[in-house]
Amino acid sequence: MVSDDSSTGDAGVEPSTGDAGVEPSTGDARSRDAEDRSVAADRYDPDDDSGGYLSPGDDAPADLGDILLYGVLGGIAGSVLSFVPFATVLGGALAGYLCGGTSADALKTGAVAGLVMTLPFVAVVFVFLFLLGFAGAPAEFGLVVLVAVGLGAAYTLGSGVVGGYLGHYLRGEL
């Protein structure tokens, strides 16, 4: 019985030798393609037990929608846990863990979480300053409040970013 070589696409074609006497391998491209597919399947497999969600260790870039969604969820969690010390780091860590993706995606998600956690703080300051009648205070008072709001926002955003990176690290380790 004669073997059928039609499945490989090179039936009846003999490999030619090059100048250096090295025979080109027709299977190299196919084996590299198969290796690439196996690596890609390791990173994201929609048929695995998790259904494609929250598979730890995947380094496929996250979508912008995922970054925003998990950032908002982490920001809400950090705001709810505001009575706990370092709640901003916890909110960012939750966002970075849930988002997955690359470490840059985790940093972006942590920044979104920090921004969401900053909004209630800024709203409370706005209410106290403008709606309760402190707007007529001296300019120095406004400058002090502006510096305090800026420092609070920098702390919250920075903590969210650090938490996002820690969440990404934990996702890879767990």
Secondary structure, DSSP 8 states (H G I E B T S, - for coil): -----TTTT-TT------TTS----THHHHHHHHHHHHHHHHH--TTSTTTTSS-TT--S---HHHHHHHHHHHHHHHHHTTTSTTHHHHHHHHHHHHH-S-HHHHHHHHHHHHHHHHHHHHHHHHIIIIITTGGGS-HHHHHHHHHHHHHHHHHHHHHHHHHHHHHHHHHHH-
